[in-house]
Amino acid sequence: MEISSLQAMLAAFAEERDWRQFHTPKNLVMALSGEVGELAAEFQWLTPEQAAQVMEDPDRAEAVRQELADVFSYLLRLADVLDVDLEEALRDKARLNEERYPVTKARGNALKYTAHQGGA
């Protein structure tokens, strides 16, 4: 399913319930932030090893899947309401990151581009 189809599905769901009135950019950002927090809570207090294996526990895996779906849902709705083409935005950002993080300077480290390129 394409992103536009998923957005149409979510828009129809909201429209059927007369929720479009609540799906303002501010409310959607707040909902998205809350769902990211709920996703983070699934990993809170886990060691790096436990976090890497989180999908091996069926109950925890289902909780993570549900939270990821909530995050994705609100992100799609926000982009739809703001008329942002997420595919285009991601391609543009990837090109920018290619410039900011050339392999020769960024490989093997997690420094922000300003630390190895003098800003930009």
Z-matrix of the N, CA and C atoms (Angstrom, degrees):
N
C 1 1.449
C 2 1.532 1 108.47
N 3 1.305 2 116.89 1 136.71
C 4 1.451 3 121.78 2 179.87
C 5 1.526 4 111.05 3 -81.93
N 6 1.318 5 115.15 4 159.68
C 7 1.457 6 120.54 5 179.49
C 8 1.524 7 110.95 6 -55.70
N 9 1.319 8 117.50 7 -44.16
C 10 1.468 9 120.07 8 -179.02
C 11 1.528 10 111.52 9 -61.94
N 12 1.316 11 117.25 10 -34.82
C 13 1.470 12 120.51 11 177.48
C 14 1.519 13 111.11 12 -68.53
N 15 1.333 14 115.90 13 -39.86
C 16 1.469 15 119.53 14 177.17
C 17 1.523 16 110.33 15 -65.32
N 18 1.323 17 116.80 16 -40.85
C 19 1.463 18 119.90 17 178.40
C 20 1.527 19 110.78 18 -64.00
N 21 1.327 20 117.14 19 -40.79
C 22 1.465 21 120.55 20 178.05
C 23 1.526 22 110.55 21 -63.11
N 24 1.333 23 117.07 22 -40.59
C 25 1.463 24 121.25 23 178.49
C 26 1.527 25 110.47 24 -61.32
N 27 1.342 26 116.43 25 -45.56
C 28 1.461 27 120.67 26 -179.67
C 29 1.525 28 111.90 27 -68.85
N 30 1.326 29 117.02 28 -37.63
C 31 1.468 30 120.63 29 177.95
C 32 1.526 31 110.14 30 -64.56
N 33 1.322 32 117.06 31 -41.29
C 34 1.468 33 120.63 32 178.45
C 35 1.523 34 110.76 33 -64.52
N 36 1.318 35 116.64 34 -41.31
C 37 1.466 36 121.18 35 177.77
C 38 1.536 37 109.97 36 -58.87
N 39 1.330 38 116.27 37 -46.47
C 40 1.471 39 120.65 38 179.71
C 41 1.523 40 110.98 39 -66.08
N 42 1.319 41 116.49 40 -42.45
C 43 1.473 42 120.98 41 -178.41
C 44 1.525 43 111.25 42 -62.87
N 45 1.328 44 117.18 43 -43.71
C 46 1.464 45 121.29 44 -179.84
C 47 1.523 46 111.80 45 -59.30
N 48 1.306 47 116.88 46 -27.39
C 49 1.462 48 121.92 47 -177.46
C 50 1.529 49 112.57 48 -102.04
N 51 1.330 50 116.16 49 4.52
C 52 1.460 51 122.15 50 -176.22
C 53 1.526 52 111.39 51 56.74
N 54 1.325 53 115.48 52 42.42
C 55 1.464 54 121.38 53 -179.41
C 56 1.522 55 112.70 54 -98.08
N 57 1.341 56 117.51 55 -7.13
C 58 1.452 57 118.50 56 -178.92
C 59 1.531 58 110.50 57 -56.69
N 60 1.318 59 117.10 58 -33.68
C 61 1.464 60 121.56 59 178.74
C 62 1.533 61 112.30 60 -59.72
N 63 1.317 62 116.84 61 -25.40
C 64 1.465 63 121.35 62 -179.59
C 65 1.529 64 112.49 63 -94.43
N 66 1.316 65 115.84 64 -15.17
C 67 1.463 66 120.43 65 -175.58
C 68 1.529 67 111.29 66 -88.00
N 69 1.323 68 114.31 67 58.91
C 70 1.459 69 120.40 68 174.59
C 71 1.525 70 107.96 69 -82.38
N 72 1.326 71 117.45 70 158.34
C 73 1.467 72 118.32 71 177.64
C 74 1.528 73 112.79 72 -53.08
N 75 1.323 74 117.96 73 -44.78
C 76 1.467 75 120.84 74 -179.88
C 77 1.523 76 111.13 75 -60.16
N 78 1.321 77 117.35 76 -47.98
C 79 1.458 78 120.09 77 -178.53
C 80 1.522 79 111.94 78 -65.24
N 81 1.322 80 116.54 79 -38.76
C 82 1.463 81 119.41 80 179.72
C 83 1.520 82 111.37 81 -68.41
N 84 1.329 83 117.77 82 -38.40
C 85 1.470 84 120.14 83 176.25
C 86 1.520 85 110.28 84 -64.18
N 87 1.322 86 116.50 85 -41.70
C 88 1.466 87 119.37 86 178.85
C 89 1.533 88 110.85 87 -64.72
N 90 1.317 89 117.15 88 -42.18
C 91 1.466 90 120.65 89 178.33
C 92 1.527 91 110.45 90 -64.42
N 93 1.323 92 116.14 91 -42.52
C 94 1.463 93 120.76 92 178.04
C 95 1.524 94 110.51 93 -60.52
N 96 1.313 95 116.51 94 -44.90
C 97 1.468 96 120.42 95 178.58
C 98 1.520 97 111.12 96 -60.71
N 99 1.319 98 116.67 97 -42.41
C 100 1.463 99 120.33 98 178.53
C 101 1.516 100 111.93 99 -62.01
N 102 1.321 101 116.48 100 -41.84
C 103 1.460 102 119.94 101 -179.75
C 104 1.523 103 111.53 102 -69.13
N 105 1.331 104 117.89 103 -35.61
C 106 1.467 105 120.29 104 174.85
C 107 1.523 106 108.90 105 -62.53
N 108 1.329 107 116.89 106 -39.26
C 109 1.461 108 120.44 107 176.20
C 110 1.521 109 112.05 108 -62.02
N 111 1.326 110 116.97 109 -40.42
C 112 1.466 111 120.04 110 178.14
C 113 1.530 112 111.07 111 -66.70
N 114 1.318 113 116.83 112 -36.44
C 115 1.468 114 120.18 113 174.95
C 116 1.519 115 110.23 114 -65.05
N 117 1.315 116 116.72 115 -44.09
C 118 1.467 117 121.03 116 178.73
C 119 1.525 118 110.70 117 -60.56
N 120 1.323 119 116.50 118 -36.59
C 121 1.467 120 120.11 119 -178.94
C 122 1.527 121 111.63 120 -62.59
N 123 1.330 122 117.33 121 -28.37
C 124 1.463 123 120.26 122 177.97
C 125 1.529 124 111.64 123 -66.93
N 126 1.326 125 117.01 124 -20.37
C 127 1.464 126 121.76 125 -178.29
C 128 1.528 127 113.00 126 -108.23
N 129 1.331 128 115.08 127 -9.91
C 130 1.464 129 119.17 128 -177.38
C 131 1.527 130 110.40 129 -59.19
N 132 1.299 131 115.36 130 134.91
C 133 1.458 132 125.71 131 177.12
C 134 1.518 133 114.41 132 73.52
N 135 1.333 134 117.82 133 2.26
C 136 1.454 135 119.29 134 175.29
C 137 1.526 136 109.21 135 -81.58
N 138 1.309 137 115.40 136 147.51
C 139 1.461 138 118.88 137 172.42
C 140 1.534 139 107.59 138 -73.65
N 141 1.331 140 118.09 139 164.04
C 142 1.468 141 118.64 140 176.10
C 143 1.535 142 112.22 141 -56.16
N 144 1.308 143 116.91 142 -36.42
C 145 1.456 144 120.84 143 179.49
C 146 1.534 145 110.86 144 -66.83
N 147 1.329 146 116.17 145 -45.09
C 148 1.465 147 120.00 146 178.57
C 149 1.532 148 110.95 147 -63.15
N 150 1.322 149 116.83 148 -40.50
C 151 1.468 150 120.82 149 179.45
C 152 1.523 151 111.03 150 -62.90
N 153 1.321 152 116.41 151 -38.68
C 154 1.466 153 120.42 152 179.81
C 155 1.524 154 111.75 153 -66.67
N 156 1.333 155 117.40 154 -22.29
C 157 1.458 156 121.91 155 -177.56
C 158 1.528 157 112.81 156 -107.04
N 159 1.318 158 117.23 157 12.46
C 160 1.461 159 121.04 158 -172.94
C 161 1.532 160 113.00 159 -58.40
N 162 1.311 161 118.08 160 -30.82
C 163 1.453 162 120.16 161 -177.54
C 164 1.528 163 112.97 162 -80.07
N 165 1.308 164 116.96 163 -2.43
C 166 1.462 165 120.56 164 177.89
C 167 1.525 166 112.36 165 -82.16
N 168 1.316 167 117.31 166 -18.66
C 169 1.461 168 122.39 167 176.33
C 170 1.528 169 107.34 168 -94.05
N 171 1.327 170 118.38 169 114.49
C 172 1.467 171 120.51 170 -174.33
C 173 1.530 172 114.60 171 -55.15
N 174 1.326 173 117.74 172 -41.82
C 175 1.463 174 120.10 173 -179.20
C 176 1.525 175 111.18 174 -67.77
N 177 1.315 176 115.56 175 -46.34
C 178 1.468 177 119.56 176 179.52
C 179 1.532 178 110.16 177 -66.63
N 180 1.315 179 117.39 178 -38.34
C 181 1.466 180 121.37 179 178.46
C 182 1.521 181 110.85 180 -60.70
N 183 1.310 182 116.82 181 -42.75
C 184 1.468 183 120.31 182 179.08
C 185 1.527 184 110.78 183 -65.59
N 186 1.318 185 117.36 184 -39.92
C 187 1.471 186 120.41 185 177.41
C 188 1.525 187 110.61 186 -62.49
N 189 1.319 188 117.11 187 -42.71
C 190 1.472 189 121.00 188 178.50
C 191 1.524 190 109.89 189 -63.95
N 192 1.317 191 117.15 190 -44.67
C 193 1.473 192 120.62 191 178.44
C 194 1.519 193 111.39 192 -58.69
N 195 1.329 194 116.59 193 -43.73
C 196 1.463 195 120.78 194 -179.81
C 197 1.526 196 111.10 195 -63.54
N 198 1.328 197 116.62 196 -43.68
C 199 1.465 198 119.87 197 -179.61
C 200 1.527 199 111.52 198 -67.83
N 201 1.337 200 116.84 199 -39.61
C 202 1.461 201 119.54 200 175.94
C 203 1.528 202 110.64 201 -60.81
N 204 1.318 203 116.66 202 -40.96
C 205 1.463 204 120.68 203 178.75
C 206 1.525 205 110.70 204 -63.59
N 207 1.327 206 116.96 205 -40.53
C 208 1.468 207 119.99 206 177.84
C 209 1.527 208 111.24 207 -63.20
N 210 1.333 209 116.62 208 -44.16
C 211 1.465 210 120.96 209 179.00
C 212 1.525 211 109.53 210 -60.96
N 213 1.325 212 116.39 211 -47.88
C 214 1.458 213 121.23 212 -178.64
C 215 1.528 214 110.95 213 -62.23
N 216 1.316 215 115.95 214 -41.88
C 217 1.458 216 121.11 215 -179.75
C 218 1.524 217 111.56 216 -59.53
N 219 1.324 218 116.63 217 -50.09
C 220 1.470 219 119.24 218 -179.79
C 221 1.522 220 111.90 219 -67.83
N 222 1.320 221 118.01 220 -34.16
C 223 1.461 222 120.30 221 176.37
C 224 1.534 223 110.16 222 -64.17
N 225 1.317 224 117.05 223 -44.02
C 226 1.463 225 120.65 224 177.97
C 227 1.519 226 111.60 225 -62.85
N 228 1.323 227 117.14 226 -43.68
C 229 1.475 228 120.23 227 179.30
C 230 1.524 229 110.68 228 -63.14
N 231 1.322 230 117.19 229 -43.74
C 232 1.464 231 121.01 230 179.92
C 233 1.531 232 110.32 231 -60.75
N 234 1.308 233 117.02 232 -47.40
C 235 1.463 234 120.14 233 179.36
C 236 1.529 235 110.88 234 -61.65
N 237 1.322 236 116.59 235 -39.51
C 238 1.462 237 120.69 236 179.05
C 239 1.528 238 110.70 237 -64.26
N 240 1.316 239 116.97 238 -48.04
C 241 1.461 240 121.46 239 -179.20
C 242 1.530 241 111.43 240 -62.62
N 243 1.330 242 116.42 241 -36.30
C 244 1.465 243 121.19 242 -179.82
C 245 1.533 244 112.59 243 -87.63
N 246 1.329 245 117.00 244 -1.83
C 247 1.459 246 123.00 245 -179.21
C 248 1.531 247 111.57 246 58.42
N 249 1.332 248 115.14 247 45.63
C 250 1.460 249 122.02 248 176.67
C 251 1.524 250 108.28 249 -102.51
N 252 1.308 251 116.28 250 126.28
C 253 1.453 252 121.84 251 174.78
C 254 1.527 253 106.71 252 -81.28
N 255 1.327 254 116.69 253 102.94
C 256 1.461 255 121.05 254 -175.54
C 257 1.521 256 112.69 255 -62.96
N 258 1.310 257 117.54 256 -37.27
C 259 1.466 258 119.90 257 179.24
C 260 1.526 259 110.38 258 -63.24
N 261 1.310 260 116.49 259 -45.41
C 262 1.469 261 120.58 260 178.37
C 263 1.525 262 110.87 261 -65.63
N 264 1.327 263 116.81 262 -43.11
C 265 1.466 264 120.56 263 179.62
C 266 1.525 265 111.18 264 -61.37
N 267 1.320 266 116.76 265 -40.65
C 268 1.464 267 120.58 266 179.28
C 269 1.526 268 111.20 267 -67.78
N 270 1.321 269 116.95 268 -42.76
C 271 1.467 270 119.26 269 177.33
C 272 1.530 271 110.69 270 -60.91
N 273 1.338 272 116.89 271 -43.71
C 274 1.467 273 121.21 272 178.31
C 275 1.522 274 111.07 273 -61.03
N 276 1.319 275 116.89 274 -44.06
C 277 1.461 276 121.51 275 -179.42
C 278 1.522 277 110.96 276 -66.87
N 279 1.322 278 117.62 277 -38.66
C 280 1.462 279 121.11 278 178.48
C 281 1.531 280 110.30 279 -63.21
N 282 1.332 281 116.95 280 -41.27
C 283 1.470 282 120.05 281 177.32
C 284 1.526 283 110.36 282 -62.90
N 285 1.326 284 117.19 283 -43.16
C 286 1.457 285 121.37 284 178.65
C 287 1.527 286 110.40 285 -61.89
N 288 1.326 287 117.04 286 -43.06
C 289 1.465 288 120.49 287 179.29
C 290 1.523 289 112.07 288 -66.70
N 291 1.326 290 117.47 289 -31.76
C 292 1.468 291 120.51 290 174.52
C 293 1.532 292 109.85 291 -59.15
N 294 1.327 293 116.10 292 -39.80
C 295 1.467 294 120.68 293 178.69
C 296 1.530 295 111.01 294 -72.35
N 297 1.307 296 115.92 295 -43.35
C 298 1.469 297 120.76 296 -176.67
C 299 1.519 298 112.94 297 -70.92
N 300 1.302 299 116.51 298 -32.69
C 301 1.460 300 121.68 299 -174.80
C 302 1.525 301 111.33 300 -123.36
N 303 1.332 302 118.08 301 67.39
C 304 1.465 303 118.87 302 177.65
C 305 1.532 304 109.48 303 -63.55
N 306 1.304 305 116.07 304 144.60
C 307 1.461 306 121.83 305 -177.05
C 308 1.526 307 111.02 306 -52.81
N 309 1.311 308 117.08 307 -40.40
C 310 1.466 309 120.66 308 -176.04
C 311 1.520 310 112.79 309 -63.48
N 312 1.334 311 117.92 310 -24.33
C 313 1.464 312 120.20 311 -178.99
C 314 1.525 313 112.76 312 -108.49
N 315 1.296 314 117.65 313 -24.70
C 316 1.461 315 120.14 314 -172.14
C 317 1.526 316 114.18 315 -103.55
N 318 1.305 317 118.10 316 -15.35
C 319 1.465 318 120.40 317 -174.94
C 320 1.524 319 111.19 318 -60.66
N 321 1.330 320 115.08 319 125.13
C 322 1.457 321 121.03 320 173.58
C 323 1.512 322 115.59 321 82.41
N 324 1.344 323 118.34 322 5.33
C 325 1.469 324 118.53 323 176.20
C 326 1.520 325 109.37 324 -135.99
N 327 1.305 326 115.49 325 160.30
C 328 1.457 327 120.99 326 -176.88
C 329 1.522 328 111.98 327 -111.00
N 330 1.320 329 117.15 328 22.73
C 331 1.456 330 120.31 329 179.95
C 332 1.523 331 110.71 330 -68.73
N 333 1.321 332 115.39 331 144.42
C 334 1.453 333 120.46 332 174.46
C 335 1.525 334 108.55 333 -66.46
N 336 1.315 335 115.83 334 149.93
C 337 1.466 336 120.16 335 -176.06
C 338 1.524 337 112.99 336 -55.52
N 339 1.314 338 117.98 337 -30.05
C 340 1.468 339 119.91 338 179.97
C 341 1.521 340 111.84 339 -65.64
N 342 1.330 341 117.12 340 -24.10
C 343 1.463 342 120.76 341 -179.00
C 344 1.531 343 111.74 342 -76.38
N 345 1.322 344 117.68 343 -25.86
C 346 1.463 345 118.57 344 -177.96
C 347 1.525 346 113.73 345 -117.39
N 348 1.339 347 116.49 346 -1.18
C 349 1.461 348 118.08 347 179.14
C 350 1.517 349 112.55 348 -126.24
N 351 1.300 350 118.24 349 2.62
C 352 1.454 351 120.01 350 179.25
C 353 1.511 352 114.01 351 72.25
N 354 1.319 353 118.09 352 24.84
C 355 1.466 354 121.19 353 177.67
C 356 1.507 355 111.71 354 102.23
N 357 1.305 356 115.81 355 -179.13
C 358 1.475 357 125.06 356 175.47
C 359 1.491 358 109.65 357 144.35
